[in-house]
Amino acid sequence: MAQTSGGVRNIKVFRYDPQQGGEGHFDSYVLNIQDETTTTILDVLLRIQREQDPTLSFRFACRVNMCGSCGMVINGKEGLACKTNVSHIPQGKEVTIRPLNHFPVIKDLVVDMEPFFKKYEEALPFYEPREETTEPAVIRPGSRERQDIGMATDCIACGCCVSSCTMCHYHEGYAGPAALNRAFTLLADSRDGLFEERLDRVLASCYNCRTEFNCTEVCPKRISGTRAIKYIQRLALKHIKAKPETIEAEQPAVAQPSCASEMAGSMAGNMAGNMDRRTFISQVGVGLLGTCLALGVGGVVGAAFVGPTRARTPRLWVPAASLSSIPVGDVTTIKINYETKNGLYTQQVAERVLVSRTGDEIICFKASCTHLGCMVKWDGNAGRFRCACHGGAFDRNGKVIAGPPPKPLDRYPFRVDSDHLLVEVG
Amino acid sequence: MIKNGSLNYRKPLSWGEYDPHRRGNTRIGMWAWLWQRISALAVIVLLGLHVTLTYRPLIQFLLLLAVTFHATLGLRVILLDFNIVGVKYHRALVGGLVGLGLVVMGLVWFSIY
């Protein structure tokens, strides 16, 4: 560890000089870093500024992952310079540092965050109580509402998520993950008085999300913007359904407030009741959806696999021999070959047909004994079919004349088609 | 260039611009989105081919492949949208669903041919 923790690194930093204008470019610096595991990108930038290039501009304040000032793109991934160590970048690889996407660049790594905060403000990022109360509202730590909001209030507005999101580039009016996350923390809050207005403002933006999870991947606070956006979408869905009910449920609570704490209690009760019903409906919905999906997928798979085995296999006519090759007054053994398909399994079948021809009459016997399925052979001298296994014998018409077989020989249905004998199998 | 008082701002950098290591940092969620779009285009093209040039096993196979990708990645979004699967499993969901889809597709393919 100690051997590989230090070394010389090439650092490429994006430079843009507002006095010169233009597109900007990368400047390269070489830095000898003693211990990469304890050196942050911010340390690197400070050292470059002190030792090599005092004109380098960048933003920072707290240095401990709290203020969100030093968001930048480090080797193709957004992050806080103070939180990213040099050792996070593979050994020997150059370090490239560039400003955040989607914000005008003021100088070098400093971007104008105004578009970010403008969109933040549009989402009404402040708390407005539902009504004036003298008692604090009771939101228990274990409540569903509190757990849903979770640590999403930890956002430090560093802009990493907006920079990583490709949709912020393609959709001009898209509020971006940070603003929507902020809106989510307030929309999920039952004390919030601006629910409708906030939902109106942010809902359209939510449908710009393409579920790429870029914002979730880069967030230094491990907040999932995607989760917040999906939550708002579901909230809107529930809200449309629950709208008339919530108005009714709220009226008695407002009409008879004996004291503030009681009112808070009854409100909490109402909320809990609604939540239960919603949970029930959503669970039933999920159950139904799951059942439909399972039935759909199961049906398709079942039809594909079980279907062929259940379906009546079509009758197969196999040509046995030409009629002229079968002598009259004798029994001829003919081998037939055919293919059967059973589900996914295709089988090559070879069978023997015993053709007895006397005058105009033709009988096609199966050459397997009806006792235990051994092969039956024609004994021309004795004029009978014999089975070698247990001494079974059949006469010329297949009737049992000796031994254990319980019934006469099975016969194939057959037909003669232009001098060809065809037997039906399967 | 954007004028702001006396300062000339550079126009915002776009995703991937001056960004040498971006592609290596493109995560699975974004690939899932991208592949669904690509497979959608593939479905349109291959469906056209499938209708005009019937019973070509190669076209049929590619069409089935494109449909499988598109369907499984679409299912991923549905599952995430309705919170049937939590967002913290989103990475596993991509591999799992596409894998499952390919297995089902393989079985369907071999049952046909």
Interface residues (C-beta under 8 A of the other chain):
Chain A: K12 F14 Y16 P18 Q19 G21 G22 E23 G24 F26 V73 N75 G76 K77 T96 R98 P99 L100 N101 H102 F103 P104 V105 I106 V111 D112 S164 T166 H169 R210 T211 E212 F213 N214 T216 E217 S224 T226 R227 K230 Y231 Q233 R234 V286 L289 G290 V297 V301 A304 F305 P308 G343 L344
Chain B: M1 I2 N4 L7 N8 Y9 R10 K11 P12 L13 S14 W15 E17 Y18 D19 P20 H21 R22 R23 G24 N25 R27 I28 G29 M30 A32 W33 R76 V77 L80 D81 F82 N83 I84 V87 K88 H90 V104 L107 V108 F110 S111
